[in-house]
Amino acid sequence: MDYKGVRSGGIFYGESPFNYPSSVLFVQLSISALLTSFLQLLLNPLGESAFISQMLVGIVLGPSVIGRDNVIVEKVFPRTSF
């Protein structure tokens, strides 16, 4: 199977991992999981459920907060990933 169009050879070969869909997906999932875990850690002592932290991360990663920074949007959340 040929994976040349799907995954990056790596930054050590001079390729940007953000030019490949699988790398972008992994970064998006990692950011979402880390922010959810962090907010869950903060909100758990207040008695909030996991749903609240997931909803807040969705708001933060949406166009209201992170979406205003064009550099992050172009690299981590490009239009082609939608």
C-alpha positions, 0 to 999 in steps of 0.5 A: 500500500502506498502512503505517500499522499497520506502521511509525512516523511517527517520533519527530519526530511524537511517536510511539514507534517501539516501538509498531510491529512493524518498528521493534521487529524492527530494534532486536532485530536491531541489538542482536543483531548488535552484541553478536555482533560485539563478542563475536567481536572479543573471542573471536577472538584466543582461537581461538573460532568465531563460533558461540560468540559467537552462543551467548553473545549468545543467553544474554545476551539471554535471560531469564537476563541481560537478561530480568531487567530489566523496562524493557528487556523491555517496550520491546525484547522485548515479548510481542507480538514473540514 
